[in-house]
Every structure is written in C-alpha cells, then in structure tokens.
Amino acid sequence: MSFTFDDFPRSALLEGGTILGAYGIKGTFFASFGLMGQRAPTGQIFSADDIHEVVRQGHELGCHTYDHRHAWDTPPSTFEASIVRNRQALEEHLPGTSFRSFSYPVSCPRPQTKRRIAKYFECCRGGGQAFNFGSLDLNFVKAFFLERSRNDFESIVRLIEANNRRNGWLIFATHDVSESPTDFGCRPALFERVVRRVIDSGAKILTVCEALEKVREPKQTHCLA
C-alpha cells in the first residue's frame, strides 16, 4: 500500500508526514511548483523549504503539473508543457533531481494526454476509488481518496481487507491533513487511524515508485502483471 498527497499543501507534510514518520513510513508528495507559497482550495501550499524537507525525510516527490492543470479540460499540448515547466522548476530547487511519478490533477486524463506524457514518468496515478490488481495501466494507476469516505471508516477497512485478499496495490490519496480540513482533505485522527489499520493488516507500505519496483520483480508477476 502507498500513501500519497496531491497539490502538496503544507499540512500534508507537517501533519500527514509527521504521522507517517512516527511509524517509519514514507509517502509520495505530488507538487505543482506554480502553486508554491500560495493559498489554494486545499490550503496553504508547500514552501521552498518544504521541498527540501520532503527529500531530507526520505519521502518521494512526484509531479502534479506546474499550473495544476485540469487533466481532461486542458489541451494535451498545454498539459505536456506544464509538466515540462514543473520538471524545470524542480531542477532549479533540487539540481540533479527528477520526477519519476505523476498524479493527474482534478480529473482522469484524455487518451492523447496519456500518450504524450508516458515518456516522462515510470508511473502516473489517477483516482477511481479502487485498488490495483491483475493487469496494471502504468499511465493510470488507481487510487482511493480518503476524503470521500472520511465519515465512513468501515468502507476504508473493507477496501484494505479486499486489497489484502487479492494481493493487490492500494494507493491512498488525499490533500490537506488538518483539524479543520478542506473538502479535499481529512483530519489527522482519521489519517492516523487509517495508517494504523494498514500496519495491522500486515501489508507492505511503500512510496509509489518503491511499490512499482516490487510489482516489476519477477517473483511478483503473479500479483500484478
């Protein structure tokens, strides 16, 4: 299983990252550098110092386009240009570093967009409110957004159990983690409750790219081919 944060609000690191760190877990933070330092619908977005802190703590830093482009409404060429600009911004802040993973903002992507950006990443994450098993589309790996079930913990538990039975890959996603969350986030108590339940399930907890490496191992082909 994996824990991911879209937009990368500061609270995702300060609250969510702290919870993960307390249990020795690493997460994946998807950043839109064009939002850096701004207040967005998901709260105060990461600062330049936060970028360095994510890497220092051993988390994975992923791409979320520079301008937080809508994955369906944006023309594919414009969407690709925003990815290129975000890659350049990362190089400016962390020379020698590159994005390996990506998360589609807001929506599922157009087919042409998927084709255009496949060359930039090892893995692109979407939504779908489901886990991954059987065949795996590396340009649209499924995820489950916690905020959509923040008042229904039992549905999260059932998903964790189903993922374990199928020997799949469940990616949890959210945005801010705050005592006063936006509509796109969740409270720290819920986030920690989910983390503890995942740990108790016995599942391996890895960043997106670490999990992808496990999926690609020859001995794991019976799980996710």
MOFENLIN-V233099 format. One record per backbone hydrogen bond with DSSP energy under -0.5 kcal/mol. NH is the residue of the N-H (numbers start at 0). CO is the residue of the C=O. E is the energy in kcal/mol with one decimal. If there is no record, write none. Layout:
NH_CO_E + NH_CO_E
//
This chain:
1_169_-2.1 + 3_171_-2.5 + 4_27_-2.1 + 5_173_-2.6 + 7_5_-0.5 + 8_5_-0.6 + 9_43_-3.2 + 11_8_-1.2 + 12_8_-0.8 + 12_9_-0.8 + 13_9_-2.8 + 14_10_-2.5 + 15_10_-1.7 + 16_11_-1.6 + 17_12_-0.7 + 18_14_-2.1 + 19_15_-2.4 + 20_16_-2.7 + 21_17_-1.8 + 22_18_-0.8 + 22_19_-1.2 + 23_20_-1.4 + 24_19_-2.7 + 27_2_-2.3 + 28_59_-2.9 + 29_4_-3.0 + 29_27_-0.6 + 30_28_-0.6 + 30_61_-2.9 + 31_6_-0.6 + 32_30_-0.6 + 33_65_-1.6 + 34_31_-2.0 + 35_32_-1.0 + 36_45_-2.2 + 37_34_-2.6 + 39_37_-0.6 + 39_42_-2.5 + 42_39_-2.4 + 44_37_-3.2 + 45_7_-2.0 + 50_46_-1.3 + 51_47_-1.2 + 52_48_-1.9 + 53_49_-2.5 + 54_50_-1.6 + 55_51_-2.5 + 56_52_-2.3 + 57_54_-1.3 + 58_53_-2.1 + 59_26_-2.8 + 61_28_-3.0 + 61_59_-0.6 + 62_100_-2.5 + 63_30_-1.6 + 65_81_-0.9 + 70_104_-2.0 + 73_69_-1.6 + 77_74_-0.6 + 78_74_-2.5 + 79_75_-2.5 + 80_76_-1.9 + 81_77_-1.7 + 82_78_-1.5 + 83_79_-2.3 + 84_80_-2.2 + 85_81_-1.8 + 86_82_-2.2 + 87_83_-1.9 + 88_84_-2.1 + 89_85_-2.1 + 90_86_-1.9 + 91_87_-1.7 + 92_88_-1.8 + 93_89_-3.5 + 96_93_-2.0 + 101_122_-1.7 + 102_62_-2.1 + 103_124_-2.3 + 106_104_-2.9 + 109_70_-1.1 + 113_109_-2.2 + 114_110_-2.0 + 115_111_-2.2 + 116_112_-2.1 + 117_113_-1.1 + 119_116_-1.9 + 120_116_-0.7 + 120_117_-0.8 + 121_99_-2.8 + 122_99_-1.1 + 123_137_-2.8 + 124_101_-3.6 + 125_140_-3.4 + 128_142_-1.7 + 129_142_-0.9 + 131_168_-2.7 + 133_222_-1.4 + 137_135_-0.9 + 139_136_-2.0 + 140_123_-3.0 + 142_126_-2.4 + 143_170_-2.8 + 145_143_-0.6 + 145_172_-2.6 + 147_144_-1.2 + 148_145_-1.9 + 149_146_-0.9 + 151_148_-2.0 + 154_151_-1.0 + 155_151_-0.9 + 156_152_-2.2 + 157_153_-2.5 + 158_154_-1.6 + 159_155_-2.3 + 160_156_-2.4 + 161_157_-2.4 + 162_158_-2.6 + 163_159_-2.0 + 164_160_-2.2 + 165_161_-2.0 + 166_162_-0.6 + 166_163_-0.7 + 167_162_-2.4 + 168_131_-2.5 + 170_168_-0.5 + 171_1_-3.2 + 171_169_-0.6 + 172_143_-2.7 + 173_3_-1.1 + 174_175_-0.5 + 174_183_-0.9 + 177_185_-1.8 + 180_177_-0.7 + 184_181_-1.5 + 185_175_-2.0 + 190_186_-2.3 + 191_187_-2.9 + 192_188_-1.9 + 193_189_-2.4 + 194_190_-2.4 + 195_191_-2.7 + 196_192_-1.9 + 197_193_-2.5 + 198_194_-2.4 + 199_195_-2.5 + 200_196_-1.3 + 201_197_-0.6 + 201_198_-1.5 + 202_197_-1.0 + 205_0_-2.5 + 205_203_-0.6 + 210_206_-2.6 + 211_207_-2.2 + 212_208_-1.8 + 213_209_-1.6 + 214_210_-2.4 + 215_211_-1.8 + 216_212_-0.6 + 216_213_-0.9 + 219_216_-2.2 + 220_217_-1.3 + 222_219_-2.2 + 223_219_-1.5 + 224_133_-0.6
//
